[in-house]
Each structure stands twice: as C-alpha cells, then as structure tokens.
Amino acid sequence: MNTKILNVKLYFWLLFFISSIVFILFPQIDIYVSSLFYDGDAFPLKKTPFEQFIYHSVRPLIIILSLGSIAIFIYNFFKKTNILNINAKVILYLILVLGVAPGIIVNGVLKPHWERARPIQIVDFGGKKEFTPAFMLSDQNGHSFSSGHAAAAFSLIGFVILAPRRKKVWMSIILSYGAVMGLARISAGGHFLSDVVTSFFIVFISTAIIHYMLFKEDL
C-alpha cells in the first residue's frame, strides 16, 4: 500500500484513524493501562529519579540540537560551506517541525481546549475529576489530551529525517525515546495511553507534511 496523502502513506492514516476509534469506543483501555501503575493510593513511580530524568530531558535535547543546527547554519553562511547541508530552508523546516505539532496543535489547541483531566486527577485514581474518553471535549479543566512531553520527544524525528546516513538507526532510537517518555508520563499519572499515541501520530504526520512542502521529497 504505497498510496500517499500529503506525503504520508495511506496505511499510516488508517492506523491513526483506527487507533482513535478504538480509544473512543473502548475508553477502558486508558483506565486499565494507567491502573497498572497505580497502587491503590498513588502512582509510586511519580517523582522517582528515572521518571524525573526522562521528564526533564527533552527540553535540553531540543535546545542543544536546535542551537547546534543554528550554529552550523551560521558557519555555513559565512564560510560559504555546506556542513550537513544545513541551510536557511532546513532551519525553517526545523522551526516549523518543533513549532507546529508540539507547540501549536498539542500545547496551543488540544491541551487548553479539550480540558481532559489527567489520570492522577480522576476519581478512579483518587482524584476528584471525571474521566473523559480521548478526543471527547471535556469540562474538567485538565490538560491531559494530548501529551506535550511525548509530542516534544517525538518531534526529534524531524532531525532524524535530515540525517545523511544511518537514518533507520537514529529513527529507532528516537522512537524508543518517545515511547519511554510516554511510558514515564503514564507511570506518573500524568497522561493516558491515548494521549501519548495521539501525540505520536500528530507529530509524525505534521513532520512528513512539512518536509514535503519545503523539500518536495518523499520520506
């Protein structure tokens, strides 16, 4: 199935659609997965060194990679060279990749307007708010849907796409990192499984579309 829509393979759109329908029709999946990390009183993995390390790791990574890319661009510009092929279009691409999905879609639109309560806030896990299925607008004044940290972690895919070699290796590493970030947020009661999965699809699809719009190249 090689058919593509906006540079994203059709099967990937179908996976996003099917996963979304599953989370809407079977919301107990979210409750069940989160319950695996709840001991009846709290989420014991919350605030542990590993959870905190993963939680706080993504911002420095993005800053280092972004500043590194800008530094190389400036060097290329003034020295009239082409290290790693980083030019003005690449910088624009990275700005859009890091800004559109994690920044605008997830943190600017979904989190503040969907108002889904976090696992740690709902009655099922000792909180006072009501559970709302994924994709359903809520009035619980929460910021669970979707995961900002997972979106930020998965946005590093944008850098991997530009890698001149060993792209599959780097992609595996970043996808694993995003998955670990998602697991850390779930284990701490900060997000549901659907929050993480949705952020992944939003970021990957947005990145693929932006890449095609700027470079007219297939992934």
WORADA-V825945 format. One record per residue. N is the residue number from 1. RES is the residue in one small letter. OMEGA is omega in whole degrees, 0 to 359 (999 if undefined). Layout:
((N:RES:OMEGA) (N:RES:OMEGA))
This chain:
((1:m:184) (2:n:179) (3:t:181) (4:k:173) (5:i:183) (6:l:177) (7:n:178) (8:v:183) (9:k:185) (10:l:182) (11:y:180) (12:f:174) (13:w:180) (14:l:178) (15:l:178) (16:f:180) (17:f:182) (18:i:180) (19:s:179) (20:s:179) (21:i:180) (22:v:181) (23:f:178) (24:i:183) (25:l:182) (26:f:183) (27:p:180) (28:q:176) (29:i:179) (30:d:180) (31:i:182) (32:y:182) (33:v:179) (34:s:181) (35:s:179) (36:l:182) (37:f:181) (38:y:185) (39:d:181) (40:g:180) (41:d:182) (42:a:173) (43:f:188) (44:p:180) (45:l:178) (46:k:179) (47:k:174) (48:t:182) (49:p:182) (50:f:180) (51:e:180) (52:q:178) (53:f:179) (54:i:182) (55:y:184) (56:h:186) (57:s:191) (58:v:181) (59:r:177) (60:p:179) (61:l:180) (62:i:180) (63:i:181) (64:i:181) (65:l:181) (66:s:179) (67:l:177) (68:g:179) (69:s:179) (70:i:179) (71:a:179) (72:i:178) (73:f:180) (74:i:178) (75:y:179) (76:n:184) (77:f:184) (78:f:181) (79:k:180) (80:k:178) (81:t:185) (82:n:180) (83:i:179) (84:l:178) (85:n:181) (86:i:179) (87:n:183) (88:a:180) (89:k:178) (90:v:179) (91:i:177) (92:l:178) (93:y:181) (94:l:178) (95:i:180) (96:l:180) (97:v:182) (98:l:184) (99:g:187) (100:v:185) (101:a:180) (102:p:186) (103:g:186) (104:i:186) (105:i:185) (106:v:186) (107:n:181) (108:g:184) (109:v:187) (110:l:187) (111:k:183) (112:p:185) (113:h:179) (114:w:173) (115:e:178) (116:r:179) (117:a:177) (118:r:179) (119:p:184) (120:i:182) (121:q:187) (122:i:183) (123:v:182) (124:d:183) (125:f:173) (126:g:180) (127:g:182) (128:k:184) (129:k:183) (130:e:178) (131:f:176) (132:t:178) (133:p:178) (134:a:177) (135:f:180) (136:m:177) (137:l:184) (138:s:176) (139:d:185) (140:q:176) (141:n:178) (142:g:181) (143:h:185) (144:s:187) (145:f:353) (146:s:186) (147:s:178) (148:g:180) (149:h:177) (150:a:179) (151:a:179) (152:a:180) (153:a:181) (154:f:180) (155:s:176) (156:l:173) (157:i:180) (158:g:177) (159:f:183) (160:v:181) (161:i:181) (162:l:183) (163:a:182) (164:p:180) (165:r:182) (166:r:183) (167:k:181) (168:k:179) (169:v:180) (170:w:178) (171:m:178) (172:s:181) (173:i:182) (174:i:177) (175:l:178) (176:s:178) (177:y:178) (178:g:179) (179:a:179) (180:v:177) (181:m:179) (182:g:180) (183:l:179) (184:a:180) (185:r:177) (186:i:183) (187:s:180) (188:a:181) (189:g:182) (190:g:182) (191:h:174) (192:f:178) (193:l:182) (194:s:178) (195:d:182) (196:v:181) (197:v:180) (198:t:179) (199:s:178) (200:f:182) (201:f:180) (202:i:182) (203:v:183) (204:f:181) (205:i:180) (206:s:180) (207:t:180) (208:a:180) (209:i:180) (210:i:180) (211:h:181) (212:y:181) (213:m:184) (214:l:187) (215:f:181) (216:k:179) (217:e:174) (218:d:177) (219:l:999))
